Amino acid sequence: MILTVIKSRQQRDWFDIDVPDDYPVIQLKEMLGMRVYGESPQAGQQYILEGKFPDGLWFTIRDSQDIAEAGLREGSLIRLQRAFSTTDEEAPVYGKRSLFQNDSIGVMGD
């Protein structure tokens, strides 16, 4: 499957890669880290892989998936972003909030 890797915010800097459908996302992230940033993630650093269909919105691709399970298909766009953390857990996706939250910030209690 041929995927287009976007290296800049304006989508002007890109390259194509050919990967098998069953290629693990975690290995793809490591390979792209070397290609895009010239290094694998350092301590406290993680890579976030996102995918996009030509006319769609960006979505996060989980490490536990392979390329096909992530829903990517021939011609999809992908990008790799660096995130810094003090834990080994996957970095959170910002901008998304649960519909039902347990905290009471901004909510008046009885």
C-alpha positions in Angstrom: 0.0 0.0 0.0 1.4 3.4 -0.9 0.9 6.1 1.7 1.9 9.8 1.5 3.9 11.1 4.5 3.3 14.8 5.2 6.4 16.5 6.8 5.1 20.1 7.1 2.0 21.9 8.4 1.3 23.3 4.9 1.5 19.8 3.3 4.1 21.1 0.8 6.9 18.7 2.0 6.0 15.1 1.5 7.2 11.7 0.3 5.6 8.4 -0.5 6.2 5.0 1.2 5.2 1.5 0.2 4.2 -0.7 3.2 2.4 -4.0 3.5 -1.2 -3.9 4.7 -0.3 -5.9 7.8 2.7 -3.7 8.8 2.5 -2.9 12.5 1.8 0.8 13.3 4.5 0.8 16.1 7.1 -0.2 13.6 5.9 2.3 11.1 6.2 5.1 13.7 9.8 4.0 14.5 10.7 4.0 10.8 9.1 7.3 10.2 10.8 8.8 13.2 14.2 8.0 11.8 13.2 9.3 8.3 11.4 12.5 9.4 13.3 13.5 12.6 16.6 11.5 12.1 16.2 9.7 15.4 14.1 7.3 17.4 12.1 8.7 20.3 14.2 9.7 23.3 13.2 9.1 26.9 10.0 11.0 27.7 9.3 11.5 24.0 6.6 9.7 22.0 5.5 9.9 18.4 1.8 10.3 17.5 0.8 8.9 14.1 -2.2 10.4 12.3 -4.0 9.4 9.1 -6.2 11.2 6.7 -8.1 10.4 3.6 -7.7 12.9 0.7 -10.9 14.9 1.5 -11.2 13.9 5.2 -10.1 15.0 8.6 -7.0 13.8 10.5 -7.5 10.9 12.9 -5.2 9.3 15.4 -3.8 5.8 14.7 -3.3 3.5 17.7 -0.1 1.6 18.2 -1.9 -1.7 18.7 -3.1 -1.7 15.1 -1.6 -2.6 11.7 -2.0 -0.4 8.7 -5.2 -2.1 7.4 -6.8 -2.3 10.8 -6.2 1.5 11.2 -8.5 2.0 8.2 -5.7 3.4 5.9 -6.0 2.6 2.3 -4.0 3.3 -0.9 -3.4 7.0 -1.2 -4.0 7.9 2.4 -2.0 10.7 4.0 -0.1 10.2 7.3 1.9 12.4 9.5 4.1 11.9 12.6 4.1 14.3 15.5 6.4 14.4 18.5 4.9 14.5 22.0 6.7 14.8 25.3 5.6 13.0 28.4 7.0 11.8 31.8 5.1 8.4 31.5 5.3 5.4 29.2 1.6 5.6 28.4 0.4 6.7 25.0 0.0 10.5 24.7 -3.5 11.8 25.1 -5.4 13.3 22.1 -6.0 17.0 22.9 -9.2 18.7 21.8 -11.5 15.8 22.6 -13.5 15.7 25.8 -15.9 13.1 27.1 -19.6 14.0 26.8 -20.2 12.9 30.4 -17.4 14.1 32.7 -17.0 13.2 36.4 -15.5 16.5 37.5 -17.6 19.5 38.6 -15.6 22.3 37.0 -18.0 25.0 35.9 -21.0 23.0 37.1 -23.2 24.2 40.0 -23.9 21.4 42.5 -27.1 21.0 44.5 
